[in-house]
């Protein structure tokens, strides 16, 4: 029997996805990170029109110019990032953008700093590129926020890049401005890349998210439309980088997917240029749900940080695997924290991307849970 490449053998399929294949389909799902809202009507109509207009052929590898120019305007207005359309690549979701970064930048012997706890894909893309993972711990005592001093102590001559994610999956943490700027200064002084995953940027409560690319040129900004516009299945995202690395990112993108789906690109264009009422409505509703789930879990004795963004909570529980199993049997799906890093071992991740009413029901079930 022929064997697969060793770099693939070392990668595990997502534990999150595995759970949904075996759990009760009638259970209340507080596991998967997908907004329960529909794609806004104006975006749906734009995509329907693109089909009727026959816009179903290949596009430029980087994406249609109108969308890239709109992304440039968005980055300037929302993030104070100055760039141009030639340095924008429209991707098949932010996940593909992350993969492109890893393949274009990392190689054997490189050290790549990743947050612990952090999103599962960060570990996997580093492993697939055969680079070394160096964990930057973001403990609960710091509200799971990455701090500049924790990054600094992990730097060495082999440091090639740092991945940051604010707001964060799985914790909902939002980095403080002084840490974002301080880490950006480190990247300039020590000459490493920052890969800034900002996919949850618009889902933020009572504060502002800051982008390291505002303060440093060595940044690749990843973003997309899955979370803010509920366009998860349309797989549309983008990355913005400096001109020195854009061509190499494009090489990986070109030979991986050629171009993002034409129809989804038209939806993304409408998302950026059309009304933003739906984004504000979703963020407000997520904030309401956040208040409910955080207060409920704390009242039950599961210490939970009052997350400031995204739509996840990361409560501390005893025997998390037992908790997840018993909760699933009782009708509530959650995710064990261990796959997100060693600091997640005494936690579970819950998503409040479900209705307020369902979250109320789930909390009632958990109040009576014995495990």
C-alpha positions as CSV (number, residue, x, y, z in Angstrom):
1,X,0.0,0.0,0.0
2,X,1.3,3.4,-1.0
3,X,1.7,5.9,1.9
4,X,0.7,9.5,2.0
5,X,3.2,12.3,2.7
6,X,4.4,12.3,6.3
7,X,3.4,16.0,6.6
8,X,-0.2,15.0,6.0
9,X,-0.2,12.0,8.2
10,X,0.7,14.3,11.2
11,X,-2.5,16.3,10.6
12,X,-5.8,15.4,12.3
13,X,-9.2,16.1,10.8
14,X,-11.1,18.8,12.7
15,X,-12.4,17.5,16.0
16,X,-15.2,20.1,15.7
17,X,-16.4,18.7,12.4
18,X,-16.1,15.1,13.6
19,X,-18.5,15.8,16.5
20,X,-21.3,17.0,14.2
21,X,-21.2,13.7,12.3
22,X,-22.1,11.6,15.4
23,X,-24.2,13.9,17.6
24,X,-28.0,14.1,17.8
25,X,-29.2,16.3,15.0
26,X,-32.0,17.7,17.2
27,X,-29.6,18.9,19.8
28,X,-29.1,22.6,20.3
29,X,-25.8,23.4,18.5
30,X,-23.5,25.6,20.5
31,X,-20.5,24.2,18.6
32,X,-20.0,25.4,15.1
33,X,-18.9,28.9,14.3
34,X,-21.5,29.9,11.7
35,X,-24.0,32.8,12.0
36,X,-27.6,31.6,12.1
37,X,-28.7,34.5,10.0
38,X,-29.4,34.3,6.3
39,X,-27.3,36.2,3.7
40,X,-28.7,39.7,3.5
41,X,-31.3,40.2,0.7
42,X,-29.3,42.8,-1.2
43,X,-26.3,40.4,-1.4
44,X,-28.5,37.5,-2.5
45,X,-30.1,39.6,-5.2
46,X,-26.7,40.8,-6.5
47,X,-25.5,37.2,-6.9
48,X,-28.8,36.1,-8.6
49,X,-28.3,39.0,-11.1
50,X,-24.7,37.9,-11.7
51,X,-26.0,34.5,-12.8
52,X,-28.7,36.0,-15.0
53,X,-26.1,38.2,-16.5
54,X,-23.9,35.2,-17.3
55,X,-21.1,36.3,-14.9
56,X,-20.0,32.7,-14.5
57,X,-16.6,32.6,-16.2
58,X,-13.0,32.8,-14.9
59,X,-12.0,36.1,-13.4
60,X,-8.6,37.6,-12.8
61,X,-6.6,35.5,-10.4
62,X,-6.5,38.3,-7.9
63,X,-10.2,38.9,-8.2
64,X,-12.4,41.4,-10.1
65,X,-10.9,44.9,-10.0
66,X,-14.2,46.5,-8.6
67,X,-14.1,44.2,-5.6
68,X,-10.4,44.8,-5.0
69,X,-10.8,48.6,-5.2
70,X,-13.7,48.3,-2.7
71,X,-11.5,46.3,-0.3
72,X,-8.8,49.0,-0.6
73,X,-11.4,51.6,0.4
74,X,-12.7,49.5,3.2
75,X,-9.2,49.0,4.6
76,X,-8.5,52.7,4.5
77,X,-11.8,53.7,6.1
78,X,-12.1,51.0,8.8
79,X,-8.5,50.0,9.5
80,X,-6.4,53.0,8.5
81,X,-4.4,50.6,6.2
82,X,-3.1,52.2,3.1
83,X,-2.7,49.9,0.1
84,X,-3.7,49.5,-3.5
85,X,-5.7,47.0,-5.6
86,X,-2.6,45.2,-6.9
87,X,-1.7,44.1,-3.3
88,X,-5.2,42.6,-2.7
89,X,-5.9,38.9,-3.5
90,X,-9.5,37.7,-3.3
91,X,-9.5,34.2,-2.0
92,X,-11.8,31.2,-1.4
93,X,-12.5,32.2,2.1
94,X,-10.0,33.4,4.8
95,X,-9.0,29.8,5.2
96,X,-7.4,29.6,1.8
97,X,-5.7,33.0,2.5
98,X,-4.2,31.4,5.6
99,X,-3.0,28.4,3.7
100,X,-1.4,30.6,1.0
101,X,0.5,32.6,3.6
102,X,1.9,29.4,5.1
103,X,3.0,27.9,1.8
104,X,4.4,31.2,0.5
105,X,6.3,32.1,3.7
106,X,7.2,29.1,5.8
107,X,9.8,26.3,5.4
108,X,11.8,23.8,7.5
109,X,13.7,25.5,10.3
110,X,11.3,28.5,10.5
111,X,9.7,29.3,13.8
112,X,6.1,30.4,13.6
113,X,4.4,31.9,16.7
114,X,0.8,30.9,17.2
115,X,-1.6,31.8,20.0
116,X,-2.5,29.2,22.6
117,X,-5.4,28.8,22.8
118,X,-5.9,29.5,19.2
119,X,-7.8,28.3,16.1
120,X,-7.1,24.8,15.0
121,X,-6.1,25.7,11.5
122,X,-3.1,27.8,12.6
123,X,-1.4,24.7,14.0
124,X,-2.2,22.6,10.9
125,X,-1.1,25.0,8.2
126,X,2.3,25.5,10.0
127,X,2.7,21.7,10.2
128,X,1.8,21.3,6.5
129,X,4.5,23.8,5.6
130,X,6.9,21.8,7.8
131,X,7.8,24.8,10.0
132,X,8.1,24.8,13.8
133,X,5.2,25.8,16.0
134,X,6.1,28.2,18.9
135,X,3.2,28.8,21.2
136,X,2.4,32.3,22.7
137,X,0.3,31.7,25.7
138,X,-2.7,33.8,26.2
139,X,-4.0,32.7,29.7
140,X,-7.4,33.3,31.2
141,X,-5.8,35.7,33.8
142,X,-5.1,38.1,30.8
143,X,-8.7,37.6,29.5
144,X,-7.0,35.4,26.8
145,X,-5.5,38.5,25.2
146,X,-2.1,38.3,23.5
147,X,0.4,40.6,25.2
148,X,3.5,42.2,23.7
149,X,5.8,40.9,26.4
150,X,4.6,37.3,25.8
151,X,5.5,37.6,22.1
152,X,8.8,39.3,22.8
153,X,10.1,36.4,25.0
154,X,9.4,33.9,22.2
155,X,11.4,35.6,19.5
156,X,14.7,34.2,18.3
157,X,16.8,34.3,15.1
158,X,14.6,31.7,13.4
159,X,11.3,33.5,14.0
160,X,9.6,33.9,10.6
161,X,6.1,34.9,11.5
162,X,3.4,35.4,14.1
163,X,-0.2,34.6,13.6
164,X,-2.7,36.8,15.6
165,X,-6.5,36.6,15.7
166,X,-8.5,39.5,17.1
167,X,-11.4,39.1,17.9
168,X,-10.4,35.5,18.7
169,X,-11.7,32.1,18.0
170,X,-12.1,30.3,20.4
171,X,-12.0,32.8,23.2
172,X,-13.7,36.0,21.9
173,X,-10.7,38.1,23.2
174,X,-10.0,41.4,21.5
175,X,-6.4,42.6,21.7
176,X,-5.6,46.0,23.3
177,X,-4.3,48.8,21.1
178,X,-1.0,49.1,22.9
179,X,-0.3,45.4,22.4
180,X,-1.2,45.5,18.7
181,X,1.1,48.5,18.2
182,X,3.8,47.0,20.3
183,X,3.8,43.7,18.4
184,X,3.8,45.6,15.2
185,X,6.9,47.4,16.3
186,X,8.6,44.1,17.2
187,X,7.8,42.8,13.7
188,X,9.6,45.9,12.3
189,X,12.6,45.7,14.6
190,X,13.1,41.9,14.4
191,X,12.0,41.6,10.7
192,X,9.2,38.9,10.9
193,X,5.8,38.8,9.3
194,X,2.5,39.2,11.2
195,X,-0.4,37.3,9.7
196,X,-3.4,39.1,11.1
197,X,-6.7,37.1,10.9
198,X,-9.4,39.7,11.3
199,X,-12.4,37.6,10.1
200,X,-14.5,38.6,13.2
201,X,-13.6,42.2,12.9
202,X,-17.2,43.5,12.6
203,X,-18.5,41.3,15.5
204,X,-17.2,43.4,18.4
205,X,-18.9,44.9,21.4
206,X,-18.4,48.3,22.8
207,X,-14.9,48.8,21.5
208,X,-12.7,49.1,18.4
209,X,-10.5,46.5,16.8
210,X,-7.0,47.5,15.7
211,X,-5.0,46.2,12.8
212,X,-1.2,45.8,13.0
213,X,-0.9,46.8,9.4
214,X,-1.7,50.3,10.5
215,X,1.6,50.4,12.3
216,X,3.9,48.0,10.3
217,X,4.5,47.0,6.7
218,X,5.4,43.4,7.5
219,X,1.7,42.4,7.8
220,X,-0.6,40.2,5.8
221,X,-4.2,41.1,6.7
222,X,-6.7,38.3,6.3
223,X,-10.4,39.0,6.2
224,X,-13.6,37.9,4.5
225,X,-17.4,37.9,4.4
226,X,-18.3,34.6,6.2
227,X,-18.9,36.0,9.6
228,X,-19.9,39.6,9.2
229,X,-22.3,39.0,6.3
230,X,-23.3,35.4,7.1
231,X,-21.7,34.2,3.8
232,X,-20.0,31.1,5.1
233,X,-20.9,28.6,2.4
234,X,-20.0,31.1,-0.4
235,X,-16.3,30.8,0.6
236,X,-15.1,34.4,-0.2
237,X,-12.3,36.2,1.6
238,X,-9.2,38.3,0.9
239,X,-5.7,39.1,1.9
240,X,-3.8,42.4,1.8
241,X,0.0,42.3,1.8
242,X,3.0,44.5,0.8
243,X,4.2,44.2,-2.8
244,X,7.3,42.3,-1.9
245,X,5.3,39.2,-0.9
246,X,2.0,39.6,-3.0
247,X,3.4,37.9,-6.1
248,X,4.5,34.8,-4.1
249,X,1.1,34.6,-2.4
250,X,-0.5,34.8,-5.8
251,X,1.6,31.9,-7.0
252,X,0.1,29.6,-4.3
253,X,-3.4,31.0,-4.8
254,X,-3.2,30.7,-8.6
255,X,-2.1,27.0,-8.6
256,X,-4.5,26.1,-5.8
257,X,-7.8,27.6,-6.9
258,X,-7.1,29.9,-9.9
259,X,-9.7,32.4,-8.7
260,X,-12.5,32.9,-6.2
261,X,-16.0,32.1,-7.4
262,X,-17.2,34.8,-9.7
263,X,-20.7,34.8,-8.3
264,X,-19.5,35.1,-4.7
265,X,-17.2,38.0,-5.7
266,X,-20.3,39.9,-6.9
267,X,-21.9,39.2,-3.6
268,X,-18.9,40.4,-1.7
269,X,-18.8,43.6,-3.8
270,X,-22.4,44.3,-2.9
271,X,-21.6,43.5,0.7
272,X,-19.0,46.2,0.9
273,X,-20.8,48.8,-1.2
274,X,-24.4,48.2,-0.2
275,X,-26.2,49.1,3.1
276,X,-24.5,47.9,6.3
277,X,-27.7,47.7,8.4
278,X,-27.6,43.9,8.5
279,X,-24.0,43.9,10.0
280,X,-25.0,46.3,12.8
281,X,-28.2,44.2,13.5
282,X,-26.2,41.0,13.7
283,X,-23.6,42.5,15.9
284,X,-26.2,43.9,18.3
285,X,-28.0,40.5,18.5
286,X,-24.7,38.7,19.1
287,X,-24.0,41.2,22.0
288,X,-27.4,40.4,23.5
289,X,-26.7,36.6,23.3
290,X,-23.2,37.1,24.7
291,X,-24.7,38.8,27.8
292,X,-27.1,35.9,28.3
293,X,-24.6,33.0,27.9
294,X,-21.8,34.7,29.9
295,X,-24.0,35.5,32.9
296,X,-25.7,32.1,32.8
297,X,-22.4,30.2,32.8
298,X,-20.9,32.3,35.5
299,X,-24.1,31.8,37.6
300,X,-23.7,28.0,37.1
301,X,-20.2,28.1,38.5
302,X,-18.4,27.9,35.1
303,X,-16.0,30.9,35.2
304,X,-16.3,32.7,31.9
305,X,-14.5,35.8,30.6
306,X,-16.8,38.5,29.3
307,X,-15.6,38.2,25.7
308,X,-15.5,41.4,23.7
309,X,-15.9,40.0,20.1
310,X,-16.6,37.1,17.8
311,X,-19.4,34.8,19.0
312,X,-17.6,32.4,21.3
313,X,-17.3,31.9,25.0
314,X,-14.6,29.7,26.6
315,X,-15.7,28.7,30.1
316,X,-13.6,26.8,32.5
317,X,-15.0,23.5,33.5
318,X,-13.9,20.4,35.4
319,X,-13.4,17.2,33.3
320,X,-14.3,18.9,30.0
321,X,-14.5,15.7,28.0
322,X,-17.1,14.4,30.4
323,X,-18.9,17.7,30.3
324,X,-19.1,17.7,26.5
325,X,-20.3,14.1,26.3
326,X,-23.0,14.5,29.0
327,X,-24.1,17.8,27.5
328,X,-24.4,16.3,24.0
329,X,-26.5,13.4,25.5
330,X,-28.7,15.9,27.2
331,X,-29.2,17.9,24.0
332,X,-26.5,20.6,23.9
333,X,-23.5,20.4,21.6
334,X,-20.2,22.1,22.7
335,X,-16.6,21.6,21.8
336,X,-13.7,20.5,24.1
337,X,-11.0,23.1,24.5
338,X,-8.0,20.8,24.3
339,X,-7.8,20.9,20.4
340,X,-7.3,24.7,20.6
341,X,-4.0,24.3,22.6
342,X,-2.8,23.2,26.0
343,X,-4.3,26.2,27.7
344,X,-7.7,25.0,26.5
345,X,-7.5,21.6,28.3
346,X,-9.7,22.8,31.2
347,X,-12.2,24.6,29.0
348,X,-15.0,24.1,26.5
349,X,-15.9,26.3,23.6
350,X,-19.5,27.4,23.1
351,X,-20.8,29.4,20.2
352,X,-23.7,31.8,20.6
353,X,-24.3,31.8,16.9
354,X,-27.7,30.4,17.6
355,X,-31.0,32.0,18.5
356,X,-31.6,33.7,21.9
357,X,-34.4,31.3,22.6
358,X,-32.2,28.2,21.9
359,X,-29.5,29.6,24.1
360,X,-32.0,30.0,26.9
361,X,-33.1,26.4,26.5
362,X,-29.5,25.2,26.3
363,X,-28.6,27.0,29.6
364,X,-31.7,25.5,31.3
365,X,-30.4,22.0,30.2
366,X,-26.9,22.7,31.5
367,X,-28.2,23.9,34.8
368,X,-29.6,20.5,35.4
369,X,-26.5,18.7,34.0
370,X,-24.9,16.0,36.2
371,X,-21.5,14.7,35.1
